[in-house]
Each structure stands twice: as C-alpha cells, then as structure tokens.
Amino acid sequence: MHDIADLERRGVPGVFVASDVFVDAAAAQAAALGFPAARVFVAHPIQDRTDEEMVALADAALDQVVTLLTSGG
C-alpha cells in the first residue's frame, strides 16, 4: 500500500492487489496513510496455489486492474 501511495503521489497510476483476507487490513492501512488506493482482491490462500491456479487468479483480476488503472481509481 505504501508503494502504491508513493507512485500515485508521483503521478504514476497504481493498483493494490492482495488476497481477500486482507480487505480489512487494506482499509485500515489506506485510512492510516490518508490515501484511498484502488484495490483488487483475489481469492485466498496464495502460497499453496499451482502456477496454473495463479495464472487463473491473475487472469480473473486483470480486467479490474486495467479498469482501475485507466479510470483513475
């Protein structure tokens, strides 16, 4: 979240991507930073996924990430 906030402040669009167990933590971090970062959440867990499952998660999130990047959040 810090990196996305820094990029956005420099004029570089960014989107925070995390697994869905971090929804509340991301909201708290955004509030603490005073920065409402664009966020996309994918299914948890991540660490035990196969390469194919990770590709499927990324593919499923891609349109949302691109939309947020190109719409300004």
N, CA, C and O atoms as a Tripos MOL2 file, in Angstrom:
@<TRIPOS>MOLECULE
protein
  292   291    73     0     0
PROTEIN
NO_CHARGES

@<TRIPOS>ATOM
      1 N           0.8200   -1.1780    0.0000 N.3       1 MET1
      2 CA          0.0000    0.0000    0.0000 C.3       1 MET1
      3 C           0.8740    1.2560    0.0000 C.2       1 MET1
      4 O           0.5560    2.2350   -0.6750 O.2       1 MET1
      5 N           1.9580    1.2280    0.7440 N.am      2 HIS2
      6 CA          2.8650    2.3810    0.7710 C.3       2 HIS2
      7 C           3.4170    2.6600   -0.6260 C.2       2 HIS2
      8 O           3.5010    3.8120   -1.0500 O.2       2 HIS2
      9 N           3.7900    1.5980   -1.3330 N.am      3 ASP3
     10 CA          4.3430    1.7710   -2.6780 C.3       3 ASP3
     11 C           3.3170    2.3790   -3.6330 C.2       3 ASP3
     12 O           3.6450    3.2640   -4.4220 O.2       3 ASP3
     13 N           2.0820    1.9030   -3.5590 N.am      4 ILE4
     14 CA          1.0400    2.4350   -4.4320 C.3       4 ILE4
     15 C           0.7890    3.9050   -4.1160 C.2       4 ILE4
     16 O           0.6560    4.7230   -5.0260 O.2       4 ILE4
     17 N           0.7230    4.2410   -2.8370 N.am      5 ALA5
     18 CA          0.5200    5.6370   -2.4430 C.3       5 ALA5
     19 C           1.6610    6.5070   -2.9580 C.2       5 ALA5
     20 O           1.4280    7.6080   -3.4560 O.2       5 ALA5
     21 N           2.8920    6.0180   -2.8410 N.am      6 ASP6
     22 CA          4.0530    6.7760   -3.3210 C.3       6 ASP6
     23 C           3.9930    6.9680   -4.8380 C.2       6 ASP6
     24 O           4.2250    8.0680   -5.3390 O.2       6 ASP6
     25 N           3.6850    5.9040   -5.5560 N.am      7 LEU7
     26 CA          3.5810    6.0040   -7.0120 C.3       7 LEU7
     27 C           2.4980    6.9990   -7.4210 C.2       7 LEU7
     28 O           2.7170    7.8440   -8.2890 O.2       7 LEU7
     29 N           1.3440    6.8940   -6.7980 N.am      8 GLU8
     30 CA          0.2390    7.7900   -7.1400 C.3       8 GLU8
     31 C           0.6100    9.2420   -6.8730 C.2       8 GLU8
     32 O           0.2760   10.1200   -7.6680 O.2       8 GLU8
     33 N           1.2880    9.5020   -5.7760 N.am      9 ARG9
     34 CA          1.7010   10.8700   -5.4610 C.3       9 ARG9
     35 C           2.7130   11.4040   -6.4760 C.2       9 ARG9
     36 O           2.8470   12.6160   -6.6480 O.2       9 ARG9
     37 N           3.4180   10.5010   -7.1390 N.am     10 ARG10
     38 CA          4.3800   10.8870   -8.1840 C.3      10 ARG10
     39 C           3.7340   10.9560   -9.5660 C.2      10 ARG10
     40 O           4.3990   11.2490  -10.5590 O.2      10 ARG10
     41 N           2.4380   10.6840   -9.6170 N.am     11 GLY11
     42 CA          1.7210   10.7460  -10.8720 C.3      11 GLY11
     43 C           1.7070    9.4520  -11.6630 C.2      11 GLY11
     44 O           1.3080    9.4410  -12.8270 O.2      11 GLY11
     45 N           2.1390    8.3580  -11.0400 N.am     12 VAL12
     46 CA          2.1450    7.0490  -11.6960 C.3      12 VAL12
     47 C           0.9430    6.2540  -11.1780 C.2      12 VAL12
     48 O           0.8590    5.9890   -9.9790 O.2      12 VAL12
     49 N           0.0210    5.8740  -12.0500 N.am     13 PRO13
     50 CA         -1.1450    5.1230  -11.5930 C.3      13 PRO13
     51 C          -0.7400    3.7830  -10.9900 C.2      13 PRO13
     52 O           0.1900    3.1290  -11.4620 O.2      13 PRO13
     53 N          -1.4500    3.3900   -9.9460 N.am     14 GLY14
     54 CA         -1.1620    2.1100   -9.3060 C.3      14 GLY14
     55 C          -2.4200    1.4820   -8.7480 C.2      14 GLY14
     56 O          -3.3970    2.1700   -8.4530 O.2      14 GLY14
     57 N          -2.3860    0.1760   -8.6080 N.am     15 VAL15
     58 CA         -3.4890   -0.5770   -8.0240 C.3      15 VAL15
     59 C          -2.8930   -1.5700   -7.0330 C.2      15 VAL15
     60 O          -1.9530   -2.2970   -7.3550 O.2      15 VAL15
     61 N          -3.4420   -1.5930   -5.8400 N.am     16 PHE16
     62 CA         -3.0330   -2.5120   -4.7890 C.3      16 PHE16
     63 C          -3.7480   -3.8390   -5.0160 C.2      16 PHE16
     64 O          -4.9730   -3.8680   -5.1310 O.2      16 PHE16
     65 N          -3.0000   -4.9310   -5.0810 N.am     17 VAL17
     66 CA         -3.5830   -6.2650   -5.2740 C.3      17 VAL17
     67 C          -3.1680   -7.1410   -4.0990 C.2      17 VAL17
     68 O          -1.9870   -7.2340   -3.7640 O.2      17 VAL17
     69 N          -4.1560   -7.7810   -3.4790 N.am     18 ALA18
     70 CA         -3.8840   -8.6570   -2.3300 C.3      18 ALA18
     71 C          -4.9540   -9.7360   -2.2750 C.2      18 ALA18
     72 O          -5.9610   -9.6610   -2.9780 O.2      18 ALA18
     73 N          -4.7300  -10.7360   -1.4370 N.am     19 SER19
     74 CA         -5.7610  -11.7580   -1.2720 C.3      19 SER19
     75 C          -6.8500  -11.2360   -0.3400 C.2      19 SER19
     76 O          -6.6240  -10.3350    0.4680 O.2      19 SER19
     77 N          -8.0290  -11.8220   -0.4710 N.am     20 ASP20
     78 CA         -9.2180  -11.2660    0.1690 C.3      20 ASP20
     79 C          -9.2480  -11.3130    1.6920 C.2      20 ASP20
     80 O         -10.1280  -10.7000    2.2960 O.2      20 ASP20
     81 N          -8.3360  -12.0030    2.3200 N.am     21 VAL21
     82 CA         -8.3060  -11.9600    3.7930 C.3      21 VAL21
     83 C          -7.7550  -10.6280    4.2910 C.2      21 VAL21
     84 O          -7.8330  -10.3300    5.4830 O.2      21 VAL21
     85 N          -7.2020   -9.8290    3.3880 N.am     22 PHE22
     86 CA         -6.6010   -8.5570    3.7740 C.3      22 PHE22
     87 C          -7.4920   -7.3470    3.4830 C.2      22 PHE22
     88 O          -7.0060   -6.2160    3.4860 O.2      22 PHE22
     89 N          -8.7680   -7.5600    3.2370 N.am     23 VAL23
     90 CA         -9.6850   -6.4560    2.9470 C.3      23 VAL23
     91 C          -9.6920   -5.4450    4.0930 C.2      23 VAL23
     92 O          -9.5080   -4.2490    3.8670 O.2      23 VAL23
     93 N          -9.9030   -5.9200    5.3140 N.am     24 ASP24
     94 CA         -9.9650   -5.0070    6.4670 C.3      24 ASP24
     95 C          -8.6150   -4.3490    6.7230 C.2      24 ASP24
     96 O          -8.5570   -3.1560    7.0230 O.2      24 ASP24
     97 N          -7.5400   -5.1040    6.6100 N.am     25 ALA25
     98 CA         -6.1980   -4.5440    6.8280 C.3      25 ALA25
     99 C          -5.8840   -3.4830    5.7850 C.2      25 ALA25
    100 O          -5.2790   -2.4600    6.1080 O.2      25 ALA25
    101 N          -6.2870   -3.7100    4.5350 N.am     26 ALA26
    102 CA         -6.0420   -2.7340    3.4790 C.3      26 ALA26
    103 C          -6.8230   -1.4510    3.7350 C.2      26 ALA26
    104 O          -6.3080   -0.3540    3.5170 O.2      26 ALA26
    105 N          -8.0530   -1.5830    4.1930 N.am     27 ALA27
    106 CA         -8.8590   -0.4030    4.5080 C.3      27 ALA27
    107 C          -8.2220    0.3860    5.6460 C.2      27 ALA27
    108 O          -8.1680    1.6150    5.5950 O.2      27 ALA27
    109 N          -7.7400   -0.3120    6.6720 N.am     28 ALA28
    110 CA         -7.0900    0.3600    7.8000 C.3      28 ALA28
    111 C          -5.8010    1.0440    7.3640 C.2      28 ALA28
    112 O          -5.5200    2.1670    7.7840 O.2      28 ALA28
    113 N          -5.0260    0.3800    6.5320 N.am     29 GLN29
    114 CA         -3.7680    0.9590    6.0530 C.3      29 GLN29
    115 C          -4.0280    2.1770    5.1780 C.2      29 GLN29
    116 O          -3.3320    3.1860    5.2990 O.2      29 GLN29
    117 N          -5.0240    2.0940    4.2970 N.am     30 ALA30
    118 CA         -5.3680    3.2340    3.4560 C.3      30 ALA30
    119 C          -5.8020    4.4190    4.3070 C.2      30 ALA30
    120 O          -5.4270    5.5570    4.0260 O.2      30 ALA30
    121 N          -6.5830    4.1610    5.3370 N.am     31 ALA31
    122 CA         -7.0180    5.2390    6.2330 C.3      31 ALA31
    123 C          -5.8270    5.8420    6.9660 C.2      31 ALA31
    124 O          -5.7320    7.0620    7.1040 O.2      31 ALA31
    125 N          -4.9230    4.9940    7.4330 N.am     32 ALA32
    126 CA         -3.7450    5.4770    8.1520 C.3      32 ALA32
    127 C          -2.8500    6.3270    7.2570 C.2      32 ALA32
    128 O          -2.2450    7.2980    7.7130 O.2      32 ALA32
    129 N          -2.7700    5.9590    5.9930 N.am     33 LEU33
    130 CA         -1.9550    6.7170    5.0380 C.3      33 LEU33
    131 C          -2.6850    7.9380    4.4890 C.2      33 LEU33
    132 O          -2.0840    8.7930    3.8390 O.2      33 LEU33
    133 N          -3.9870    8.0080    4.7600 N.am     34 GLY34
    134 CA         -4.7720    9.0930    4.1900 C.3      34 GLY34
    135 C          -4.8560    8.9960    2.6860 C.2      34 GLY34
    136 O          -4.9030   10.0060    1.9840 O.2      34 GLY34
    137 N          -4.8740    7.7690    2.1990 N.am     35 PHE35
    138 CA         -4.8220    7.5380    0.7650 C.3      35 PHE35
    139 C          -5.7810    6.4130    0.3740 C.2      35 PHE35
    140 O          -5.5540    5.2610    0.7420 O.2      35 PHE35
    141 N          -6.8320    6.7220   -0.3550 N.am     36 PRO36
    142 CA         -7.7940    5.6930   -0.7560 C.3      36 PRO36
    143 C          -7.3440    4.9590   -2.0180 C.2      36 PRO36
    144 O          -7.9190    5.1620   -3.0870 O.2      36 PRO36
    145 N          -6.3360    4.1200   -1.9080 N.am     37 ALA37
    146 CA         -5.7740    3.4130   -3.0610 C.3      37 ALA37
    147 C          -6.8090    2.5200   -3.7370 C.2      37 ALA37
    148 O          -7.6610    1.9210   -3.0810 O.2      37 ALA37
    149 N          -6.7150    2.4450   -5.0590 N.am     38 ALA38
    150 CA         -7.5230    1.4910   -5.8100 C.3      38 ALA38
    151 C          -7.0690    0.1020   -5.4020 C.2      38 ALA38
    152 O          -5.8700   -0.1650   -5.3120 O.2      38 ALA38
    153 N          -8.0290   -0.7840   -5.1550 N.am     39 ARG39
    154 CA         -7.7000   -2.1120   -4.6340 C.3      39 ARG39
    155 C          -8.4270   -3.2110   -5.3820 C.2      39 ARG39
    156 O          -9.5890   -3.0680   -5.7600 O.2      39 ARG39
    157 N          -7.7190   -4.3080   -5.5860 N.am     40 VAL40
    158 CA         -8.3030   -5.5200   -6.1690 C.3      40 VAL40
    159 C          -7.9190   -6.6710   -5.2560 C.2      40 VAL40
    160 O          -6.7600   -6.8110   -4.8660 O.2      40 VAL40
    161 N          -8.9040   -7.4920   -4.9210 N.am     41 PHE41
    162 CA         -8.6400   -8.6370   -4.0510 C.3      41 PHE41
    163 C          -8.9160   -9.9290   -4.8090 C.2      41 PHE41
    164 O          -9.8890  -10.0420   -5.5540 O.2      41 PHE41
    165 N          -8.0370  -10.8910   -4.5990 N.am     42 VAL42
    166 CA         -8.1680  -12.2130   -5.2130 C.3      42 VAL42
    167 C          -8.3840  -13.2360   -4.1020 C.2      42 VAL42
    168 O          -8.1840  -12.9400   -2.9240 O.2      42 VAL42
    169 N          -8.7900  -14.4270   -4.4850 N.am     43 ALA43
    170 CA         -9.0870  -15.4750   -3.5140 C.3      43 ALA43
    171 C          -7.8450  -15.8770   -2.7210 C.2      43 ALA43
    172 O          -6.7370  -15.9500   -3.2530 O.2      43 ALA43
    173 N          -8.0630  -16.1300   -1.4530 N.am     44 HIS44
    174 CA         -7.0160  -16.5870   -0.5410 C.3      44 HIS44
    175 C          -7.1770  -18.0900   -0.3960 C.2      44 HIS44
    176 O          -8.3060  -18.5680   -0.5060 O.2      44 HIS44
    177 N          -6.1500  -18.8540   -0.1620 N.am     45 PRO45
    178 CA         -4.7410  -18.5020    0.0150 C.3      45 PRO45
    179 C          -4.0090  -18.4090   -1.3190 C.2      45 PRO45
    180 O          -4.5070  -18.8430   -2.3570 O.2      45 PRO45
    181 N          -2.8290  -17.8390   -1.2590 N.am     46 ILE46
    182 CA         -1.9800  -17.6920   -2.4370 C.3      46 ILE46
    183 C          -0.8520  -18.7230   -2.4370 C.2      46 ILE46
    184 O          -0.5840  -19.3530   -3.4610 O.2      46 ILE46
    185 N          -0.1950  -18.8930   -1.2990 N.am     47 GLN47
    186 CA          1.0610  -19.6460   -1.2320 C.3      47 GLN47
    187 C           0.9700  -21.1120   -1.6770 C.2      47 GLN47
    188 O           1.9680  -21.6820   -2.1190 O.2      47 GLN47
    189 N          -0.1950  -21.7190   -1.5670 N.am     48 ASP48
    190 CA         -0.3090  -23.1400   -1.9280 C.3      48 ASP48
    191 C          -0.8340  -23.3650   -3.3390 C.2      48 ASP48
    192 O          -1.1380  -24.5000   -3.7060 O.2      48 ASP48
    193 N          -0.9440  -22.3310   -4.1160 N.am     49 ARG49
    194 CA         -1.5070  -22.4440   -5.4590 C.3      49 ARG49
    195 C          -0.4640  -22.9630   -6.4500 C.2      49 ARG49
    196 O           0.7330  -22.7100   -6.3160 O.2      49 ARG49
    197 N          -0.9560  -23.6900   -7.4380 N.am     50 THR50
    198 CA         -0.0790  -24.1160   -8.5320 C.3      50 THR50
    199 C           0.1370  -22.9250   -9.4630 C.2      50 THR50
    200 O          -0.5590  -21.9150   -9.3670 O.2      50 THR50
    201 N           1.0960  -23.0550  -10.3530 N.am     51 ASP51
    202 CA          1.3250  -21.9990  -11.3370 C.3      51 ASP51
    203 C           0.0560  -21.7530  -12.1580 C.2      51 ASP51
    204 O          -0.2950  -20.6060  -12.4350 O.2      51 ASP51
    205 N          -0.6130  -22.8090  -12.5370 N.am     52 GLU52
    206 CA         -1.8270  -22.6720  -13.3330 C.3      52 GLU52
    207 C          -2.9200  -21.9450  -12.5630 C.2      52 GLU52
    208 O          -3.6400  -21.1240  -13.1320 O.2      52 GLU52
    209 N          -3.0480  -22.2390  -11.2770 N.am     53 GLU53
    210 CA         -4.0440  -21.5540  -10.4510 C.3      53 GLU53
    211 C          -3.7010  -20.0700  -10.2910 C.2      53 GLU53
    212 O          -4.5930  -19.2220  -10.2890 O.2      53 GLU53
    213 N          -2.4190  -19.7600  -10.1590 N.am     54 MET54
    214 CA         -2.0050  -18.3580  -10.0470 C.3      54 MET54
    215 C          -2.3010  -17.6020  -11.3440 C.2      54 MET54
    216 O          -2.7360  -16.4510  -11.3100 O.2      54 MET54
    217 N          -2.0650  -18.2460  -12.4720 N.am     55 VAL55
    218 CA         -2.3790  -17.6210  -13.7540 C.3      55 VAL55
    219 C          -3.8840  -17.3620  -13.8430 C.2      55 VAL55
    220 O          -4.3020  -16.3020  -14.3090 O.2      55 VAL55
    221 N          -4.6880  -18.3100  -13.4060 N.am     56 ALA56
    222 CA         -6.1410  -18.1300  -13.4380 C.3      56 ALA56
    223 C          -6.5730  -16.9770  -12.5380 C.2      56 ALA56
    224 O          -7.4480  -16.1970  -12.9160 O.2      56 ALA56
    225 N          -5.9750  -16.8560  -11.3520 N.am     57 LEU57
    226 CA         -6.2970  -15.7300  -10.4590 C.3      57 LEU57
    227 C          -5.9230  -14.4040  -11.1090 C.2      57 LEU57
    228 O          -6.6920  -13.4440  -11.0770 O.2      57 LEU57
    229 N          -4.7310  -14.3650  -11.6970 N.am     58 ALA58
    230 CA         -4.2800  -13.1390  -12.3600 C.3      58 ALA58
    231 C          -5.1840  -12.7980  -13.5400 C.2      58 ALA58
    232 O          -5.5680  -11.6420  -13.7150 O.2      58 ALA58
    233 N          -5.5200  -13.7880  -14.3420 N.am     59 ASP59
    234 CA         -6.4020  -13.5550  -15.4840 C.3      59 ASP59
    235 C          -7.7570  -13.0190  -15.0320 C.2      59 ASP59
    236 O          -8.3190  -12.1210  -15.6600 O.2      59 ASP59
    237 N          -8.2790  -13.5790  -13.9360 N.am     60 ALA60
    238 CA         -9.5880  -13.1500  -13.4330 C.3      60 ALA60
    239 C          -9.5590  -11.7160  -12.9100 C.2      60 ALA60
    240 O         -10.5700  -11.0160  -12.9770 O.2      60 ALA60
    241 N          -8.4260  -11.2750  -12.3950 N.am     61 ALA61
    242 CA         -8.3070   -9.9260  -11.8290 C.3      61 ALA61
    243 C          -7.8700   -8.8820  -12.8460 C.2      61 ALA61
    244 O          -8.0220   -7.6850  -12.6030 O.2      61 ALA61
    245 N          -7.3360   -9.3100  -13.9670 N.am     62 LEU62
    246 CA         -6.7140   -8.3890  -14.9170 C.3      62 LEU62
    247 C          -7.6440   -7.2780  -15.3980 C.2      62 LEU62
    248 O          -7.2490   -6.1120  -15.4030 O.2      62 LEU62
    249 N          -8.8540   -7.6100  -15.7970 N.am     63 ASP63
    250 CA         -9.7640   -6.5780  -16.3080 C.3      63 ASP63
    251 C         -10.0420   -5.5150  -15.2490 C.2      63 ASP63
    252 O         -10.0950   -4.3260  -15.5610 O.2      63 ASP63
    253 N         -10.2170   -5.9340  -14.0130 N.am     64 GLN64
    254 CA        -10.4780   -4.9830  -12.9350 C.3      64 GLN64
    255 C          -9.2620   -4.0860  -12.6910 C.2      64 GLN64
    256 O          -9.4110   -2.8820  -12.4810 O.2      64 GLN64
    257 N          -8.0720   -4.6640  -12.7190 N.am     65 VAL65
    258 CA         -6.8490   -3.8790  -12.5370 C.3      65 VAL65
    259 C          -6.7030   -2.8550  -13.6610 C.2      65 VAL65
    260 O          -6.4220   -1.6840  -13.4060 O.2      65 VAL65
    261 N          -6.8920   -3.2930  -14.8900 N.am     66 VAL66
    262 CA         -6.7510   -2.3860  -16.0380 C.3      66 VAL66
    263 C          -7.8080   -1.2690  -15.9540 C.2      66 VAL66
    264 O          -7.5020   -0.1040  -16.2110 O.2      66 VAL66
    265 N          -9.0220   -1.6220  -15.6000 N.am     67 THR67
    266 CA        -10.0800   -0.6130  -15.4720 C.3      67 THR67
    267 C          -9.6980    0.4290  -14.4210 C.2      67 THR67
    268 O          -9.8440    1.6280  -14.6580 O.2      67 THR67
    269 N          -9.2190   -0.0090  -13.2840 N.am     68 LEU68
    270 CA         -8.8280    0.9290  -12.2260 C.3      68 LEU68
    271 C          -7.6490    1.7870  -12.6550 C.2      68 LEU68
    272 O          -7.6160    2.9840  -12.3680 O.2      68 LEU68
    273 N          -6.6980    1.1970  -13.3300 N.am     69 LEU69
    274 CA         -5.5300    1.9540  -13.7950 C.3      69 LEU69
    275 C          -5.8970    3.0240  -14.8090 C.2      69 LEU69
    276 O          -5.3370    4.1210  -14.8010 O.2      69 LEU69
    277 N          -6.8350    2.7000  -15.6740 N.am     70 THR70
    278 CA         -7.1610    3.6110  -16.7610 C.3      70 THR70
    279 C          -8.2980    4.5780  -16.4370 C.2      70 THR70
    280 O          -8.5590    5.5170  -17.1890 O.2      70 THR70
    281 N          -8.9710    4.3410  -15.3150 N.am     71 SER71
    282 CA        -10.1000    5.2190  -14.9670 C.3      71 SER71
    283 C          -9.7350    6.2000  -13.8550 C.2      71 SER71
    284 O         -10.5320    7.0680  -13.4990 O.2      71 SER71
    285 N          -8.5390    6.0570  -13.3140 N.am     72 GLY72
    286 CA         -8.1480    6.9210  -12.2150 C.3      72 GLY72
    287 C          -8.6770    6.4530  -10.8780 C.2      72 GLY72
    288 O          -8.7850    7.2540   -9.9500 O.2      72 GLY72
    289 N          -9.0130    5.1650  -10.7490 N.am     73 GLY73
    290 CA         -9.4080    4.6230   -9.4710 C.3      73 GLY73
    291 C         -10.8560    4.3800   -9.3900 C.2      73 GLY73
    292 O         -11.3480    3.9170   -8.3610 O.2      73 GLY73
@<TRIPOS>BOND
     1     1     2 1
     2     2     3 1
     3     3     4 2
     4     3     5 am
     5     5     6 1
     6     6     7 1
     7     7     8 2
     8     7     9 am
     9     9    10 1
    10    10    11 1
    11    11    12 2
    12    11    13 am
    13    13    14 1
    14    14    15 1
    15    15    16 2
    16    15    17 am
    17    17    18 1
    18    18    19 1
    19    19    20 2
    20    19    21 am
    21    21    22 1
    22    22    23 1
    23    23    24 2
    24    23    25 am
    25    25    26 1
    26    26    27 1
    27    27    28 2
    28    27    29 am
    29    29    30 1
    30    30    31 1
    31    31    32 2
    32    31    33 am
    33    33    34 1
    34    34    35 1
    35    35    36 2
    36    35    37 am
    37    37    38 1
    38    38    39 1
    39    39    40 2
    40    39    41 am
    41    41    42 1
    42    42    43 1
    43    43    44 2
    44    43    45 am
    45    45    46 1
    46    46    47 1
    47    47    48 2
    48    47    49 am
    49    49    50 1
    50    50    51 1
    51    51    52 2
    52    51    53 am
    53    53    54 1
    54    54    55 1
    55    55    56 2
    56    55    57 am
    57    57    58 1
    58    58    59 1
    59    59    60 2
    60    59    61 am
    61    61    62 1
    62    62    63 1
    63    63    64 2
    64    63    65 am
    65    65    66 1
    66    66    67 1
    67    67    68 2
    68    67    69 am
    69    69    70 1
    70    70    71 1
    71    71    72 2
    72    71    73 am
    73    73    74 1
    74    74    75 1
    75    75    76 2
    76    75    77 am
    77    77    78 1
    78    78    79 1
    79    79    80 2
    80    79    81 am
    81    81    82 1
    82    82    83 1
    83    83    84 2
    84    83    85 am
    85    85    86 1
    86    86    87 1
    87    87    88 2
    88    87    89 am
    89    89    90 1
    90    90    91 1
    91    91    92 2
    92    91    93 am
    93    93    94 1
    94    94    95 1
    95    95    96 2
    96    95    97 am
    97    97    98 1
    98    98    99 1
    99    99   100 2
   100    99   101 am
   101   101   102 1
   102   102   103 1
   103   103   104 2
   104   103   105 am
   105   105   106 1
   106   106   107 1
   107   107   108 2
   108   107   109 am
   109   109   110 1
   110   110   111 1
   111   111   112 2
   112   111   113 am
   113   113   114 1
   114   114   115 1
   115   115   116 2
   116   115   117 am
   117   117   118 1
   118   118   119 1
   119   119   120 2
   120   119   121 am
   121   121   122 1
   122   122   123 1
   123   123   124 2
   124   123   125 am
   125   125   126 1
   126   126   127 1
   127   127   128 2
   128   127   129 am
   129   129   130 1
   130   130   131 1
   131   131   132 2
   132   131   133 am
   133   133   134 1
   134   134   135 1
   135   135   136 2
   136   135   137 am
   137   137   138 1
   138   138   139 1
   139   139   140 2
   140   139   141 am
   141   141   142 1
   142   142   143 1
   143   143   144 2
   144   143   145 am
   145   145   146 1
   146   146   147 1
   147   147   148 2
   148   147   149 am
   149   149   150 1
   150   150   151 1
   151   151   152 2
   152   151   153 am
   153   153   154 1
   154   154   155 1
   155   155   156 2
   156   155   157 am
   157   157   158 1
   158   158   159 1
   159   159   160 2
   160   159   161 am
   161   161   162 1
   162   162   163 1
   163   163   164 2
   164   163   165 am
   165   165   166 1
   166   166   167 1
   167   167   168 2
   168   167   169 am
   169   169   170 1
   170   170   171 1
   171   171   172 2
   172   171   173 am
   173   173   174 1
   174   174   175 1
   175   175   176 2
   176   175   177 am
   177   177   178 1
   178   178   179 1
   179   179   180 2
   180   179   181 am
   181   181   182 1
   182   182   183 1
   183   183   184 2
   184   183   185 am
   185   185   186 1
   186   186   187 1
   187   187   188 2
   188   187   189 am
   189   189   190 1
   190   190   191 1
   191   191   192 2
   192   191   193 am
   193   193   194 1
   194   194   195 1
   195   195   196 2
   196   195   197 am
   197   197   198 1
   198   198   199 1
   199   199   200 2
   200   199   201 am
   201   201   202 1
   202   202   203 1
   203   203   204 2
   204   203   205 am
   205   205   206 1
   206   206   207 1
   207   207   208 2
   208   207   209 am
   209   209   210 1
   210   210   211 1
   211   211   212 2
   212   211   213 am
   213   213   214 1
   214   214   215 1
   215   215   216 2
   216   215   217 am
   217   217   218 1
   218   218   219 1
   219   219   220 2
   220   219   221 am
   221   221   222 1
   222   222   223 1
   223   223   224 2
   224   223   225 am
   225   225   226 1
   226   226   227 1
   227   227   228 2
   228   227   229 am
   229   229   230 1
   230   230   231 1
   231   231   232 2
   232   231   233 am
   233   233   234 1
   234   234   235 1
   235   235   236 2
   236   235   237 am
   237   237   238 1
   238   238   239 1
   239   239   240 2
   240   239   241 am
   241   241   242 1
   242   242   243 1
   243   243   244 2
   244   243   245 am
   245   245   246 1
   246   246   247 1
   247   247   248 2
   248   247   249 am
   249   249   250 1
   250   250   251 1
   251   251   252 2
   252   251   253 am
   253   253   254 1
   254   254   255 1
   255   255   256 2
   256   255   257 am
   257   257   258 1
   258   258   259 1
   259   259   260 2
   260   259   261 am
   261   261   262 1
   262   262   263 1
   263   263   264 2
   264   263   265 am
   265   265   266 1
   266   266   267 1
   267   267   268 2
   268   267   269 am
   269   269   270 1
   270   270   271 1
   271   271   272 2
   272   271   273 am
   273   273   274 1
   274   274   275 1
   275   275   276 2
   276   275   277 am
   277   277   278 1
   278   278   279 1
   279   279   280 2
   280   279   281 am
   281   281   282 1
   282   282   283 1
   283   283   284 2
   284   283   285 am
   285   285   286 1
   286   286   287 1
   287   287   288 2
   288   287   289 am
   289   289   290 1
   290   290   291 1
   291   291   292 2
@<TRIPOS>SUBSTRUCTURE
     1 MET1         2 RESIDUE 1 A MET
     2 HIS2         6 RESIDUE 1 A HIS
     3 ASP3        10 RESIDUE 1 A ASP
     4 ILE4        14 RESIDUE 1 A ILE
     5 ALA5        18 RESIDUE 1 A ALA
     6 ASP6        22 RESIDUE 1 A ASP
     7 LEU7        26 RESIDUE 1 A LEU
     8 GLU8        30 RESIDUE 1 A GLU
     9 ARG9        34 RESIDUE 1 A ARG
    10 ARG10       38 RESIDUE 1 A ARG
    11 GLY11       42 RESIDUE 1 A GLY
    12 VAL12       46 RESIDUE 1 A VAL
    13 PRO13       50 RESIDUE 1 A PRO
    14 GLY14       54 RESIDUE 1 A GLY
    15 VAL15       58 RESIDUE 1 A VAL
    16 PHE16       62 RESIDUE 1 A PHE
    17 VAL17       66 RESIDUE 1 A VAL
    18 ALA18       70 RESIDUE 1 A ALA
    19 SER19       74 RESIDUE 1 A SER
    20 ASP20       78 RESIDUE 1 A ASP
    21 VAL21       82 RESIDUE 1 A VAL
    22 PHE22       86 RESIDUE 1 A PHE
    23 VAL23       90 RESIDUE 1 A VAL
    24 ASP24       94 RESIDUE 1 A ASP
    25 ALA25       98 RESIDUE 1 A ALA
    26 ALA26      102 RESIDUE 1 A ALA
    27 ALA27      106 RESIDUE 1 A ALA
    28 ALA28      110 RESIDUE 1 A ALA
    29 GLN29      114 RESIDUE 1 A GLN
    30 ALA30      118 RESIDUE 1 A ALA
    31 ALA31      122 RESIDUE 1 A ALA
    32 ALA32      126 RESIDUE 1 A ALA
    33 LEU33      130 RESIDUE 1 A LEU
    34 GLY34      134 RESIDUE 1 A GLY
    35 PHE35      138 RESIDUE 1 A PHE
    36 PRO36      142 RESIDUE 1 A PRO
    37 ALA37      146 RESIDUE 1 A ALA
    38 ALA38      150 RESIDUE 1 A ALA
    39 ARG39      154 RESIDUE 1 A ARG
    40 VAL40      158 RESIDUE 1 A VAL
    41 PHE41      162 RESIDUE 1 A PHE
    42 VAL42      166 RESIDUE 1 A VAL
    43 ALA43      170 RESIDUE 1 A ALA
    44 HIS44      174 RESIDUE 1 A HIS
    45 PRO45      178 RESIDUE 1 A PRO
    46 ILE46      182 RESIDUE 1 A ILE
    47 GLN47      186 RESIDUE 1 A GLN
    48 ASP48      190 RESIDUE 1 A ASP
    49 ARG49      194 RESIDUE 1 A ARG
    50 THR50      198 RESIDUE 1 A THR
    51 ASP51      202 RESIDUE 1 A ASP
    52 GLU52      206 RESIDUE 1 A GLU
    53 GLU53      210 RESIDUE 1 A GLU
    54 MET54      214 RESIDUE 1 A MET
    55 VAL55      218 RESIDUE 1 A VAL
    56 ALA56      222 RESIDUE 1 A ALA
    57 LEU57      226 RESIDUE 1 A LEU
    58 ALA58      230 RESIDUE 1 A ALA
    59 ASP59      234 RESIDUE 1 A ASP
    60 ALA60      238 RESIDUE 1 A ALA
    61 ALA61      242 RESIDUE 1 A ALA
    62 LEU62      246 RESIDUE 1 A LEU
    63 ASP63      250 RESIDUE 1 A ASP
    64 GLN64      254 RESIDUE 1 A GLN
    65 VAL65      258 RESIDUE 1 A VAL
    66 VAL66      262 RESIDUE 1 A VAL
    67 THR67      266 RESIDUE 1 A THR
    68 LEU68      270 RESIDUE 1 A LEU
    69 LEU69      274 RESIDUE 1 A LEU
    70 THR70      278 RESIDUE 1 A THR
    71 SER71      282 RESIDUE 1 A SER
    72 GLY72      286 RESIDUE 1 A GLY
    73 GLY73      290 RESIDUE 1 A GLY
